[in-house]
């Protein structure tokens, strides 16, 4: 099996990866559908074709666990859904799935719409707004408020808003950091992380205990988690497990949707024809009233624009898996314990699947347009680990965009080109916008 060029003794491809991580991920396919990458002493197999990624995630999904990258997240947050493996993951998935059914999402919709309306009604005409920071705050609030019942959500939400950025930064650093002991050194940054993490855990624990005690039967996600019973064993989740699930739902459901909102407004500013069509659609579907769940479902052009954002700017620039048994992949036999990596971001920019991949073109997704090969477009992944929050994410993103567009036009402040930042996820840099009321 070929090795990616540019390997140096002892450190492997780390300098190439650090110099330009996104370009490095995009370049892997040039070496072959399967190619070895050396991350210091560790050898990782990069999987670079949609067919083999599908094989790994779907056909042979059970033969792979979440890889190295997820071990650290588990250590920090607990064994929640995105990081758990095997029979335990299957059981948890079965327990949590009902909280994300369509009728539940319809129940969360009001909170989403009210949160978006509250944010945008604070804007003043002509004000400069940091869109990324505000989108993050909004999505975090939405997830926190749908997770917890109305009576506890205020307090938990305050703590989440206060601590979350510190926690996410700390976890990202711990995941990437090559040397473990550095995180134990009592630097101000480490201390802030530990304190934020402790405070937030205490607030979430209090909310869980309170809600279990009162037995409040509201429509919150937490109520669903507390009530969930395994169909076979009748078992419920422990408080510790519920806390892990909450942390990881916050982790998985906040940045992803916020980043997509930023990329969408970035593209609307660059593509006036796309912006015009999207604004017209929102006006004609929503009219003068506030968005309804039913109307949000009819914003088909807005969904196509988001579909294209999820293609071009997918946040998942690097995911990892680990074989838990001997597996055949692409005609090769991989022993148990083989670490693999793949990139949805790079796969969505592969010219073999998407002609002119860097061109932003929502019309790629018109019914009747030539469609990409099977399995090439996987924004929410596929198989047993497919994003459990995909329906939630669509509601969250479309509601936010429709709410903004129905009242405001966002003009990026000149001189702030948006950059792609390869952090734990691929993030946009801040996008300052001037908010102008629409006539
Ligand atoms: C645009 C927004 C989103 C994108 C692009 C996205 C994408 C993904 C992807 C690619 C995975 C698989 C990761 C892996 O296994 O390596 C995933 C898993 C997951 N996502 Fe999302 N996600 C989004 C929004 C959300 C939201 C809003 C929630 C919850 C409120 C959520 C909850 C989860 C959970 C719990 C998992 C783990 C599922 C499992 O392993 O069984 N996601 N997501």
Boltz pocket constraint, residues with backbone or C-beta under 6 A from the ligand:
constraints:
  - pocket:
      binder: B
      contacts: [[A, 81], [A, 82], [A, 83], [A, 84], [A, 93], [A, 143], [A, 248], [A, 249], [A, 252], [A, 253], [A, 254], [A, 256], [A, 257], [A, 260], [A, 315], [A, 316], [A, 319], [A, 320], [A, 378], [A, 379], [A, 380], [A, 381], [A, 384], [A, 385], [A, 386], [A, 387], [A, 388], [A, 389], [A, 390], [A, 392], [A, 393], [A, 396]]
      max_distance: 6.0
